[in-house]
Amino acid sequence: MTASTMTLNQIRQKGLEVLSRELSPVGMIRFMQQFETGSGDYSVERHEWLDDLTLEDIYQRIKERRLESEEKEADSGQ
């Protein structure tokens, strides 16, 4: 059976089988996730969570995360 005589469902099924076999099931999922379009309006949502932040807020968050990271590294080294 050739792709031109297969139904769309058969093509989809065969494609999933090939991707799973060649990439592993996890690789297949990672490959397919590249083509999800998502939802919502990123520009509007971005303004909702960033408009109230000052440069000082961002700087403080960076310092906090660096400190947390350093503490984790120190704890794992013991």
Kinemage of the C-alpha trace (Angstrom):
@kinemage 1
@onewidth
@group {chain A} dominant
@subgroup {mainchain}
@vectorlist {calphas} color= white
{ca met a 1} P 0.000 0.000 0.000
{ca thr a 2} L 1.417 3.407 -0.964
{ca ala a 3} L 0.885 6.717 0.791
{ca ser a 4} L -1.324 7.887 -2.080
{ca thr a 5} L -3.782 5.022 -1.463
{ca met a 6} L -3.720 5.201 2.352
{ca thr a 7} L -6.322 7.081 4.353
{ca leu a 8} L -5.174 9.999 6.503
{ca asn a 9} L -5.730 7.854 9.588
{ca gln a 10} L -3.528 5.087 8.147
{ca ile a 11} L -0.795 7.600 7.276
{ca arg a 12} L -0.941 9.081 10.777
{ca gln a 13} L -0.765 5.619 12.374
{ca lys a 14} L 2.162 4.530 10.181
{ca gly a 15} L 3.967 7.808 10.880
{ca leu a 16} L 3.598 7.347 14.628
{ca glu a 17} L 4.886 3.780 14.365
{ca val a 18} L 7.961 4.891 12.400
{ca leu a 19} L 8.697 7.828 14.705
{ca ser a 20} L 8.346 5.636 17.783
{ca arg a 21} L 10.582 2.942 16.333
{ca glu a 22} L 13.283 5.312 15.059
{ca leu a 23} L 13.270 7.918 17.856
{ca ser a 24} L 11.888 5.877 20.787
{ca pro a 25} L 8.513 6.780 22.302
{ca val a 26} L 10.041 9.668 24.271
{ca gly a 27} L 11.816 11.013 21.191
{ca met a 28} L 8.594 10.753 19.211
{ca ile a 29} L 6.750 12.838 21.786
{ca arg a 30} L 9.525 15.446 21.900
{ca phe a 31} L 9.455 15.649 18.104
{ca met a 32} L 5.690 16.085 18.010
{ca gln a 33} L 5.725 18.757 20.725
{ca gln a 34} L 7.682 21.014 18.367
{ca phe a 35} L 4.551 21.462 16.272
{ca glu a 36} L 2.055 22.413 18.984
{ca thr a 37} L 0.779 25.917 18.456
{ca gly a 38} L -0.234 26.679 22.027
{ca ser a 39} L -2.982 29.101 22.899
{ca gly a 40} L -3.551 32.594 24.187
{ca asp a 41} L -1.904 35.883 23.327
{ca tyr a 42} L 1.685 35.882 24.553
{ca ser a 43} L 2.090 39.654 24.174
{ca val a 44} L -0.924 40.425 26.358
{ca glu a 45} L -0.009 37.767 28.936
{ca arg a 46} L 3.600 38.974 29.060
{ca his a 47} L 2.450 42.478 29.921
{ca glu a 48} L 0.218 41.073 32.670
{ca trp a 49} L 3.182 39.569 34.505
{ca leu a 50} L 5.916 42.001 33.614
{ca asp a 51} L 4.386 45.486 33.634
{ca asp a 52} L 4.547 45.857 37.413
{ca leu a 53} L 8.174 44.671 37.684
{ca thr a 54} L 10.910 47.221 38.108
{ca leu a 55} L 14.520 46.705 37.154
{ca glu a 56} L 15.288 46.479 40.874
{ca asp a 57} L 12.704 43.656 41.257
{ca ile a 58} L 14.367 41.703 38.467
{ca tyr a 59} L 17.825 42.311 39.932
{ca gln a 60} L 16.676 41.068 43.359
{ca arg a 61} L 15.169 37.902 41.849
{ca ile a 62} L 18.418 37.177 40.030
{ca lys a 63} L 20.390 37.605 43.267
{ca glu a 64} L 17.958 35.308 45.129
{ca arg a 65} L 18.191 32.597 42.499
{ca arg a 66} L 21.977 32.777 42.415
{ca leu a 67} L 22.096 32.481 46.192
{ca glu a 68} L 19.720 29.494 46.124
{ca ser a 69} L 21.847 27.858 43.427
{ca glu a 70} L 25.036 28.418 45.404
{ca glu a 71} L 23.410 26.967 48.531
{ca lys a 72} L 22.299 23.856 46.634
{ca glu a 73} L 25.785 23.386 45.208
{ca ala a 74} L 27.312 23.750 48.663
{ca asp a 75} L 24.848 21.239 50.142
{ca ser a 76} L 25.470 18.692 47.394
{ca gly a 77} L 29.239 18.971 47.875
{ca gln a 78} L 29.087 17.708 51.442
